[in-house]
Amino acid sequence: MANKLGIFPASGGLGGSTLRHLLRQVPANEVVLVARSPERLSNEEAAGAIIRKADYDIVQTLEHSFDEISSLNLISYASIQHEHRFNAHKSAIDAARKSGVKHIFYSSLAFAGDGNPDTKAQVMLAHLATEKYLAQLHDQNPQFTYTVIREGLYSESFPLYTAFFDLKAPSNEICIPHDGSGPGIAWAKQDELGEATANLIAQHAQDPAAFPYLNKIVLLSGPRALSLNETAEVFSRVLNKTIKVRQVSVDEYVKQPQVQSGLTYGGGNWAPLWATAFDGIRDGECAVVTPHLAQILGREPEQFETTIKNMVLT
């Protein structure tokens, strides 16, 4: 029966979190896990689920990977490369549609705020193109539906926005092309985003026609926006050390060794393009706070400072 729930990729941070919470609500034999590295799925978590191997970068592996799935959680390809990233998403969406997938939950990102179709952040461009493609598919065939989940910027991903600040070896300064003032970032804990995503998938499976987010964008934000200065103040309190934001040029930012190291992959250094994220933050793209995460969780989301304290303790 083509009524199973799928997650792809299922072995990453968000996918793994979504899986754990989804399996608390639906039987494992109703779930299909598609992953580039299935061996990374723990036996305990994946027990009873259907497991398939597929890779965004090897298009032919996507064929039939989504067979028997009616609702697919498609988690974005990890890259800042706009065209390559969108084409990877499009290939997966096309393969899913060919296999008969009727609804796609697309895990997007919280740049561009709550439904805005524009961004200054390079990292958001492929997300916006993917969101637009899903809407076009629905317009062409209303029987196909989608939900775009703009996942809040992970609290745990703060290194990307703080020049790779290290909680274990903290520096006194965070040197970024931003003065640290607001608007800031409505940080959200990754595992709570996974839990909320799982809740949405389960809710849709119970009654697709009554699902309130059909063909809509839903922004899952943290409980409040913190400026980058306030983010540094959290680090200061948790680590009992004075930490300040210092604004530098993009060239100075890019030349920092930890930035070079953190943003070099796939044969390229993406730091200059990544710096556009600070333009998006400056414009308030990541500061939009909605009640959706709290409502879907049924509780107040964890505060950024609590998450950082727990990261220091682990």
Short mmCIF file of the C-alpha atoms (twelve columns), coordinates in Angstrom:
data_MODEL
# 
_entry.id   MODEL 
# 
loop_
_atom_site.group_PDB 
_atom_site.id 
_atom_site.type_symbol 
_atom_site.label_atom_id 
_atom_site.label_alt_id 
_atom_site.label_comp_id 
_atom_site.label_asym_id 
_atom_site.label_seq_id 
_atom_site.Cartn_x 
_atom_site.Cartn_y 
_atom_site.Cartn_z 
_atom_site.pdbx_PDB_model_num 
ATOM 1   C CA . MET A 1   0.000  0.000  0.000   1 
ATOM 2   C CA . ALA A 2   1.297  3.453  -0.906  1 
ATOM 3   C CA . ASN A 3   0.498  4.987  2.455   1 
ATOM 4   C CA . LYS A 4   3.807  4.981  4.262   1 
ATOM 5   C CA . LEU A 5   5.623  7.980  5.732   1 
ATOM 6   C CA . GLY A 6   9.103  8.706  4.413   1 
ATOM 7   C CA . ILE A 7   12.091 10.706 5.609   1 
ATOM 8   C CA . PHE A 8   14.990 11.648 3.331   1 
ATOM 9   C CA . PRO A 9   17.755 12.020 4.306   1 
ATOM 10  C CA . ALA A 10  16.968 10.133 7.493   1 
ATOM 11  C CA . SER A 11  20.440 9.868  9.032   1 
ATOM 12  C CA . GLY A 12  21.294 13.536 9.632   1 
ATOM 13  C CA . GLY A 13  20.680 15.667 12.707  1 
ATOM 14  C CA . LEU A 14  17.208 16.942 11.858  1 
ATOM 15  C CA . GLY A 15  16.191 13.712 10.121  1 
ATOM 16  C CA . GLY A 16  17.319 11.613 13.075  1 
ATOM 17  C CA . SER A 17  15.445 13.808 15.521  1 
ATOM 18  C CA . THR A 18  12.277 13.740 13.386  1 
ATOM 19  C CA . LEU A 19  12.541 9.964  13.156  1 
ATOM 20  C CA . ARG A 20  12.859 9.456  16.900  1 
ATOM 21  C CA . HIS A 21  9.797  11.554 17.633  1 
ATOM 22  C CA . LEU A 22  7.758  10.140 14.737  1 
ATOM 23  C CA . LEU A 23  8.283  6.557  15.894  1 
ATOM 24  C CA . ARG A 24  6.630  7.473  19.190  1 
ATOM 25  C CA . GLN A 25  3.442  8.202  17.266  1 
ATOM 26  C CA . VAL A 26  3.287  5.721  14.384  1 
ATOM 27  C CA . PRO A 27  4.323  2.062  13.980  1 
ATOM 28  C CA . ALA A 28  7.821  1.585  12.606  1 
ATOM 29  C CA . ASN A 29  6.544  -0.590 9.746   1 
ATOM 30  C CA . GLU A 30  4.694  2.445  8.392   1 
ATOM 31  C CA . VAL A 31  7.926  4.420  8.021   1 
ATOM 32  C CA . VAL A 32  10.444 4.382  5.163   1 
ATOM 33  C CA . LEU A 33  13.914 5.727  5.891   1 
ATOM 34  C CA . VAL A 34  15.985 6.794  2.913   1 
ATOM 35  C CA . ALA A 35  19.604 7.669  3.602   1 
ATOM 36  C CA . ARG A 36  22.931 8.022  1.837   1 
ATOM 37  C CA . SER A 37  24.534 6.154  4.742   1 
ATOM 38  C CA . PRO A 38  21.934 3.765  6.201   1 
ATOM 39  C CA . GLU A 39  24.569 2.339  8.507   1 
ATOM 40  C CA . ARG A 40  24.403 5.600  10.460  1 
ATOM 41  C CA . LEU A 41  20.852 4.770  11.495  1 
ATOM 42  C CA . SER A 42  20.959 3.064  14.864  1 
ATOM 43  C CA . ASN A 43  19.467 -0.426 14.974  1 
ATOM 44  C CA . GLU A 44  17.283 0.580  17.890  1 
ATOM 45  C CA . GLU A 45  15.827 3.620  16.137  1 
ATOM 46  C CA . ALA A 46  15.352 1.974  12.768  1 
ATOM 47  C CA . ALA A 47  14.050 -1.397 13.983  1 
ATOM 48  C CA . GLY A 48  10.965 -2.370 12.025  1 
ATOM 49  C CA . ALA A 49  11.220 0.482  9.515   1 
ATOM 50  C CA . ILE A 50  11.908 0.012  5.818   1 
ATOM 51  C CA . ILE A 51  15.419 1.239  5.028   1 
ATOM 52  C CA . ARG A 52  16.630 2.286  1.588   1 
ATOM 53  C CA . LYS A 53  19.875 3.744  0.304   1 
ATOM 54  C CA . ALA A 54  19.858 6.850  -1.905  1 
ATOM 55  C CA . ASP A 55  22.083 9.857  -2.465  1 
ATOM 56  C CA . TYR A 56  21.097 13.358 -3.552  1 
ATOM 57  C CA . ASP A 57  24.267 13.477 -5.657  1 
ATOM 58  C CA . ILE A 58  23.579 10.224 -7.531  1 
ATOM 59  C CA . VAL A 59  20.271 10.858 -9.276  1 
ATOM 60  C CA . GLN A 60  19.726 7.263  -10.388 1 
ATOM 61  C CA . THR A 61  19.669 6.111  -6.746  1 
ATOM 62  C CA . LEU A 62  16.538 8.197  -6.180  1 
ATOM 63  C CA . GLU A 63  14.498 6.112  -8.606  1 
ATOM 64  C CA . HIS A 64  12.046 3.893  -6.669  1 
ATOM 65  C CA . SER A 65  13.502 5.074  -3.344  1 
ATOM 66  C CA . PHE A 66  10.164 6.693  -2.522  1 
ATOM 67  C CA . ASP A 67  7.893  3.852  -3.680  1 
ATOM 68  C CA . GLU A 68  4.938  3.126  -1.329  1 
ATOM 69  C CA . ILE A 69  5.370  6.520  0.373   1 
ATOM 70  C CA . SER A 70  2.353  8.815  0.462   1 
ATOM 71  C CA . SER A 71  3.883  11.584 2.609   1 
ATOM 72  C CA . LEU A 72  7.589  12.445 2.411   1 
ATOM 73  C CA . ASN A 73  9.650  14.656 4.692   1 
ATOM 74  C CA . LEU A 74  12.289 16.043 2.325   1 
ATOM 75  C CA . ILE A 75  15.176 17.580 4.254   1 
ATOM 76  C CA . SER A 76  17.306 20.008 2.317   1 
ATOM 77  C CA . TYR A 77  20.643 19.138 0.739   1 
ATOM 78  C CA . ALA A 78  23.476 20.519 2.845   1 
ATOM 79  C CA . SER A 79  25.190 23.108 0.671   1 
ATOM 80  C CA . ILE A 80  25.361 26.831 -0.008  1 
ATOM 81  C CA . GLN A 81  25.643 26.274 -3.781  1 
ATOM 82  C CA . HIS A 82  22.387 27.648 -5.141  1 
ATOM 83  C CA . GLU A 83  21.892 25.903 -8.498  1 
ATOM 84  C CA . HIS A 84  23.399 22.551 -7.544  1 
ATOM 85  C CA . ARG A 85  21.403 22.484 -4.322  1 
ATOM 86  C CA . PHE A 86  18.102 23.324 -6.021  1 
ATOM 87  C CA . ASN A 87  18.719 20.757 -8.753  1 
ATOM 88  C CA . ALA A 88  19.322 18.113 -6.089  1 
ATOM 89  C CA . HIS A 89  16.007 19.024 -4.447  1 
ATOM 90  C CA . LYS A 90  14.205 19.024 -7.804  1 
ATOM 91  C CA . SER A 91  15.546 15.565 -8.685  1 
ATOM 92  C CA . ALA A 92  14.334 14.165 -5.378  1 
ATOM 93  C CA . ILE A 93  10.934 15.831 -5.711  1 
ATOM 94  C CA . ASP A 94  10.515 14.567 -9.274  1 
ATOM 95  C CA . ALA A 95  11.476 11.034 -8.213  1 
ATOM 96  C CA . ALA A 96  9.022  11.209 -5.322  1 
ATOM 97  C CA . ARG A 97  6.216  12.393 -7.590  1 
ATOM 98  C CA . LYS A 98  7.008  9.602  -10.061 1 
ATOM 99  C CA . SER A 99  6.722  7.104  -7.198  1 
ATOM 100 C CA . GLY A 100 3.296  8.456  -6.265  1 
ATOM 101 C CA . VAL A 101 4.123  10.621 -3.252  1 
ATOM 102 C CA . LYS A 102 1.060  12.784 -2.612  1 
ATOM 103 C CA . HIS A 103 2.393  15.233 -0.010  1 
ATOM 104 C CA . ILE A 104 5.862  16.624 0.665   1 
ATOM 105 C CA . PHE A 105 6.958  18.263 3.883   1 
ATOM 106 C CA . TYR A 106 9.950  20.326 2.818   1 
ATOM 107 C CA . SER A 107 12.329 21.313 5.604   1 
ATOM 108 C CA . SER A 108 13.371 24.813 4.582   1 
ATOM 109 C CA . LEU A 109 15.172 27.518 6.604   1 
ATOM 110 C CA . ALA A 110 14.076 30.577 8.571   1 
ATOM 111 C CA . PHE A 111 15.886 33.172 6.467   1 
ATOM 112 C CA . ALA A 112 13.311 35.310 4.610   1 
ATOM 113 C CA . GLY A 113 11.084 35.298 7.693   1 
ATOM 114 C CA . ASP A 114 7.474  34.157 7.660   1 
ATOM 115 C CA . GLY A 115 6.558  33.552 4.030   1 
ATOM 116 C CA . ASN A 116 8.693  36.282 2.447   1 
ATOM 117 C CA . PRO A 117 9.793  35.240 -1.076  1 
ATOM 118 C CA . ASP A 118 12.978 37.350 -0.997  1 
ATOM 119 C CA . THR A 119 16.279 37.119 0.861   1 
ATOM 120 C CA . LYS A 120 19.733 38.671 1.052   1 
ATOM 121 C CA . ALA A 121 21.283 35.408 2.242   1 
ATOM 122 C CA . GLN A 122 22.849 33.158 -0.380  1 
ATOM 123 C CA . VAL A 123 22.094 30.129 1.794   1 
ATOM 124 C CA . MET A 124 18.341 30.744 1.397   1 
ATOM 125 C CA . LEU A 125 18.207 31.005 -2.395  1 
ATOM 126 C CA . ALA A 126 17.872 27.279 -3.111  1 
ATOM 127 C CA . HIS A 127 15.206 27.004 -0.410  1 
ATOM 128 C CA . LEU A 128 13.143 29.730 -2.045  1 
ATOM 129 C CA . ALA A 129 13.523 28.083 -5.456  1 
ATOM 130 C CA . THR A 130 12.414 24.749 -3.986  1 
ATOM 131 C CA . GLU A 131 9.426  26.331 -2.255  1 
ATOM 132 C CA . LYS A 132 8.418  27.927 -5.552  1 
ATOM 133 C CA . TYR A 133 8.784  24.620 -7.412  1 
ATOM 134 C CA . LEU A 134 6.514  22.817 -4.938  1 
ATOM 135 C CA . ALA A 135 3.888  25.541 -5.354  1 
ATOM 136 C CA . GLN A 136 4.110  25.221 -9.139  1 
ATOM 137 C CA . LEU A 137 3.605  21.454 -8.950  1 
ATOM 138 C CA . HIS A 138 0.501  21.952 -6.827  1 
ATOM 139 C CA . ASP A 139 -0.848 24.519 -9.277  1 
ATOM 140 C CA . GLN A 140 -0.359 22.038 -12.109 1 
ATOM 141 C CA . ASN A 141 -1.938 19.176 -10.165 1 
ATOM 142 C CA . PRO A 142 -4.000 20.134 -7.081  1 
ATOM 143 C CA . GLN A 143 -4.029 16.495 -5.980  1 
ATOM 144 C CA . PHE A 144 -0.375 16.976 -5.037  1 
ATOM 145 C CA . THR A 145 0.055  18.981 -1.838  1 
ATOM 146 C CA . TYR A 146 2.972  20.287 0.171   1 
ATOM 147 C CA . THR A 147 3.938  21.984 3.404   1 
ATOM 148 C CA . VAL A 148 7.027  24.167 3.674   1 
ATOM 149 C CA . ILE A 149 8.491  24.112 7.178   1 
ATOM 150 C CA . ARG A 150 10.883 27.003 7.619   1 
ATOM 151 C CA . GLU A 151 12.955 25.544 10.419  1 
ATOM 152 C CA . GLY A 152 14.306 28.149 12.822  1 
ATOM 153 C CA . LEU A 153 18.061 28.619 12.886  1 
ATOM 154 C CA . TYR A 154 19.332 25.847 15.146  1 
ATOM 155 C CA . SER A 155 20.641 27.022 18.499  1 
ATOM 156 C CA . GLU A 156 23.363 24.410 18.063  1 
ATOM 157 C CA . SER A 157 24.398 25.986 14.740  1 
ATOM 158 C CA . PHE A 158 25.564 29.225 16.404  1 
ATOM 159 C CA . PRO A 159 29.185 28.683 15.213  1 
ATOM 160 C CA . LEU A 160 28.061 29.473 11.663  1 
ATOM 161 C CA . TYR A 161 26.910 32.917 12.755  1 
ATOM 162 C CA . THR A 162 29.660 33.679 15.278  1 
ATOM 163 C CA . ALA A 163 32.815 33.042 13.220  1 
ATOM 164 C CA . PHE A 164 32.925 29.496 14.584  1 
ATOM 165 C CA . PHE A 165 33.032 30.492 18.236  1 
ATOM 166 C CA . ASP A 166 34.084 27.447 20.257  1 
ATOM 167 C CA . LEU A 167 32.476 26.792 23.649  1 
ATOM 168 C CA . LYS A 168 35.372 24.484 24.589  1 
ATOM 169 C CA . ALA A 169 38.091 27.006 23.650  1 
ATOM 170 C CA . PRO A 170 36.347 30.382 23.804  1 
ATOM 171 C CA . SER A 171 37.931 33.522 22.424  1 
ATOM 172 C CA . ASN A 172 37.321 37.003 23.829  1 
ATOM 173 C CA . GLU A 173 36.007 38.371 20.545  1 
ATOM 174 C CA . ILE A 174 33.588 37.268 17.857  1 
ATOM 175 C CA . CYS A 175 34.796 38.946 14.666  1 
ATOM 176 C CA . ILE A 176 32.006 39.109 12.095  1 
ATOM 177 C CA . PRO A 177 30.801 41.543 9.388   1 
ATOM 178 C CA . HIS A 178 28.012 42.748 11.667  1 
ATOM 179 C CA . ASP A 179 27.939 45.143 14.624  1 
ATOM 180 C CA . GLY A 180 25.984 42.726 16.796  1 
ATOM 181 C CA . SER A 181 22.941 44.956 17.222  1 
ATOM 182 C CA . GLY A 182 19.373 43.865 16.539  1 
ATOM 183 C CA . PRO A 183 17.381 42.572 14.824  1 
ATOM 184 C CA . GLY A 184 18.828 39.202 15.655  1 
ATOM 185 C CA . ILE A 185 18.036 35.506 15.505  1 
ATOM 186 C CA . ALA A 186 15.087 33.578 16.991  1 
ATOM 187 C CA . TRP A 187 17.249 30.566 17.859  1 
ATOM 188 C CA . ALA A 188 15.435 27.208 18.047  1 
ATOM 189 C CA . LYS A 189 16.652 23.920 19.492  1 
ATOM 190 C CA . GLN A 190 17.214 21.333 16.759  1 
ATOM 191 C CA . ASP A 191 15.569 18.454 18.600  1 
ATOM 192 C CA . GLU A 192 12.457 20.536 19.244  1 
ATOM 193 C CA . LEU A 193 12.283 21.355 15.539  1 
ATOM 194 C CA . GLY A 194 12.523 17.628 14.816  1 
ATOM 195 C CA . GLU A 195 9.781  16.926 17.350  1 
ATOM 196 C CA . ALA A 196 7.500  19.578 15.865  1 
ATOM 197 C CA . THR A 197 8.155  18.308 12.340  1 
ATOM 198 C CA . ALA A 198 7.253  14.779 13.450  1 
ATOM 199 C CA . ASN A 199 4.071  16.068 15.073  1 
ATOM 200 C CA . LEU A 200 3.074  17.777 11.830  1 
ATOM 201 C CA . ILE A 201 3.753  14.626 9.795   1 
ATOM 202 C CA . ALA A 202 1.683  12.502 12.197  1 
ATOM 203 C CA . GLN A 203 -1.146 15.044 12.275  1 
ATOM 204 C CA . HIS A 204 -1.317 15.136 8.491   1 
ATOM 205 C CA . ALA A 205 -1.312 11.330 8.285   1 
ATOM 206 C CA . GLN A 206 -4.330 11.115 10.589  1 
ATOM 207 C CA . ASP A 207 -6.496 13.459 8.517   1 
ATOM 208 C CA . PRO A 208 -4.879 15.011 5.420   1 
ATOM 209 C CA . ALA A 209 -7.992 16.948 4.411   1 
ATOM 210 C CA . ALA A 210 -8.195 18.745 7.755   1 
ATOM 211 C CA . PHE A 211 -4.481 19.514 8.015   1 
ATOM 212 C CA . PRO A 212 -4.166 23.276 8.606   1 
ATOM 213 C CA . TYR A 213 -0.866 23.741 6.754   1 
ATOM 214 C CA . LEU A 214 -1.770 22.312 3.341   1 
ATOM 215 C CA . ASN A 215 0.093  24.212 0.609   1 
ATOM 216 C CA . LYS A 216 1.372  26.724 3.149   1 
ATOM 217 C CA . ILE A 217 4.606  27.936 4.706   1 
ATOM 218 C CA . VAL A 218 4.916  27.515 8.466   1 
ATOM 219 C CA . LEU A 219 7.783  29.198 10.305  1 
ATOM 220 C CA . LEU A 220 8.978  27.392 13.426  1 
ATOM 221 C CA . SER A 221 10.913 29.965 15.433  1 
ATOM 222 C CA . GLY A 222 12.383 30.022 18.901  1 
ATOM 223 C CA . PRO A 223 10.586 31.900 21.709  1 
ATOM 224 C CA . ARG A 224 12.399 35.217 21.214  1 
ATOM 225 C CA . ALA A 225 14.964 36.865 18.992  1 
ATOM 226 C CA . LEU A 226 18.412 37.574 20.407  1 
ATOM 227 C CA . SER A 227 20.744 40.068 18.788  1 
ATOM 228 C CA . LEU A 228 24.237 38.792 18.104  1 
ATOM 229 C CA . ASN A 229 25.428 40.979 20.986  1 
ATOM 230 C CA . GLU A 230 22.869 39.279 23.246  1 
ATOM 231 C CA . THR A 231 24.017 35.933 21.896  1 
ATOM 232 C CA . ALA A 232 27.587 36.809 22.945  1 
ATOM 233 C CA . GLU A 233 26.265 37.859 26.355  1 
ATOM 234 C CA . VAL A 234 24.761 34.386 26.760  1 
ATOM 235 C CA . PHE A 235 28.171 32.886 26.069  1 
ATOM 236 C CA . SER A 236 29.690 35.307 28.595  1 
ATOM 237 C CA . ARG A 237 27.258 34.287 31.343  1 
ATOM 238 C CA . VAL A 238 27.489 30.562 30.692  1 
ATOM 239 C CA . LEU A 239 31.298 30.557 30.433  1 
ATOM 240 C CA . ASN A 240 31.908 33.274 33.042  1 
ATOM 241 C CA . LYS A 241 34.098 35.110 30.554  1 
ATOM 242 C CA . THR A 242 33.679 38.464 28.812  1 
ATOM 243 C CA . ILE A 243 32.974 37.905 25.134  1 
ATOM 244 C CA . LYS A 244 32.241 40.735 22.719  1 
ATOM 245 C CA . VAL A 245 31.221 41.080 19.090  1 
ATOM 246 C CA . ARG A 246 33.663 43.099 16.984  1 
ATOM 247 C CA . GLN A 247 32.596 44.215 13.547  1 
ATOM 248 C CA . VAL A 248 35.143 43.553 10.800  1 
ATOM 249 C CA . SER A 249 35.071 43.763 7.018   1 
ATOM 250 C CA . VAL A 250 33.995 40.779 4.964   1 
ATOM 251 C CA . ASP A 251 37.609 40.345 3.848   1 
ATOM 252 C CA . GLU A 252 38.830 40.245 7.469   1 
ATOM 253 C CA . TYR A 253 36.046 37.839 8.413   1 
ATOM 254 C CA . VAL A 254 36.848 35.498 5.546   1 
ATOM 255 C CA . LYS A 255 40.583 35.415 6.328   1 
ATOM 256 C CA . GLN A 256 40.120 34.064 9.864   1 
ATOM 257 C CA . PRO A 257 41.583 30.520 9.980   1 
ATOM 258 C CA . GLN A 258 38.578 28.983 11.713  1 
ATOM 259 C CA . VAL A 259 36.234 30.539 9.141   1 
ATOM 260 C CA . GLN A 260 38.416 29.314 6.282   1 
ATOM 261 C CA . SER A 261 38.413 25.822 7.780   1 
ATOM 262 C CA . GLY A 262 34.723 25.750 8.646   1 
ATOM 263 C CA . LEU A 263 33.496 26.957 5.275   1 
ATOM 264 C CA . THR A 264 35.811 25.083 2.923   1 
ATOM 265 C CA . TYR A 265 34.317 21.929 1.460   1 
ATOM 266 C CA . GLY A 266 33.686 20.335 -1.920  1 
ATOM 267 C CA . GLY A 267 36.841 21.904 -3.281  1 
ATOM 268 C CA . GLY A 268 35.755 25.488 -2.629  1 
ATOM 269 C CA . ASN A 269 35.871 28.163 0.047   1 
ATOM 270 C CA . TRP A 270 32.332 29.407 0.582   1 
ATOM 271 C CA . ALA A 271 33.075 31.984 3.272   1 
ATOM 272 C CA . PRO A 272 32.518 35.056 1.025   1 
ATOM 273 C CA . LEU A 273 29.100 33.764 -0.024  1 
ATOM 274 C CA . TRP A 274 28.278 32.721 3.528   1 
ATOM 275 C CA . ALA A 275 28.938 36.294 4.674   1 
ATOM 276 C CA . THR A 276 25.697 37.290 2.938   1 
ATOM 277 C CA . ALA A 277 23.914 35.586 5.838   1 
ATOM 278 C CA . PHE A 278 24.848 38.615 7.938   1 
ATOM 279 C CA . ASP A 279 23.035 40.851 5.449   1 
ATOM 280 C CA . GLY A 280 19.928 38.758 5.957   1 
ATOM 281 C CA . ILE A 281 20.296 38.915 9.731   1 
ATOM 282 C CA . ARG A 282 20.805 42.685 9.561   1 
ATOM 283 C CA . ASP A 283 17.547 42.951 7.607   1 
ATOM 284 C CA . GLY A 284 15.618 41.040 10.279  1 
ATOM 285 C CA . GLU A 285 15.077 37.913 8.203   1 
ATOM 286 C CA . CYS A 286 15.865 35.633 11.158  1 
ATOM 287 C CA . ALA A 287 14.228 37.695 13.898  1 
ATOM 288 C CA . VAL A 288 10.603 36.808 13.140  1 
ATOM 289 C CA . VAL A 289 8.953  35.048 16.082  1 
ATOM 290 C CA . THR A 290 5.802  32.981 15.571  1 
ATOM 291 C CA . PRO A 291 3.741  30.938 18.066  1 
ATOM 292 C CA . HIS A 292 3.750  27.836 15.848  1 
ATOM 293 C CA . LEU A 293 6.597  25.894 17.488  1 
ATOM 294 C CA . ALA A 294 5.088  26.325 20.954  1 
ATOM 295 C CA . GLN A 295 1.628  25.390 19.711  1 
ATOM 296 C CA . ILE A 296 2.812  22.276 17.883  1 
ATOM 297 C CA . LEU A 297 4.981  21.145 20.819  1 
ATOM 298 C CA . GLY A 298 2.285  21.947 23.361  1 
ATOM 299 C CA . ARG A 299 4.831  23.790 25.532  1 
ATOM 300 C CA . GLU A 300 7.189  26.732 25.444  1 
ATOM 301 C CA . PRO A 301 10.326 26.025 23.409  1 
ATOM 302 C CA . GLU A 302 13.654 25.826 25.209  1 
ATOM 303 C CA . GLN A 303 15.485 29.119 25.677  1 
ATOM 304 C CA . PHE A 304 18.766 29.571 23.819  1 
ATOM 305 C CA . GLU A 305 20.700 30.009 27.057  1 
ATOM 306 C CA . THR A 306 19.423 26.686 28.411  1 
ATOM 307 C CA . THR A 307 20.544 24.901 25.258  1 
ATOM 308 C CA . ILE A 308 24.006 26.474 25.465  1 
ATOM 309 C CA . LYS A 309 24.361 25.550 29.156  1 
ATOM 310 C CA . ASN A 310 23.534 21.947 28.313  1 
ATOM 311 C CA . MET A 311 26.019 21.942 25.437  1 
ATOM 312 C CA . VAL A 312 28.762 23.105 27.795  1 
ATOM 313 C CA . LEU A 313 27.904 20.330 30.237  1 
ATOM 314 C CA . THR A 314 28.050 17.550 27.631  1 
# 
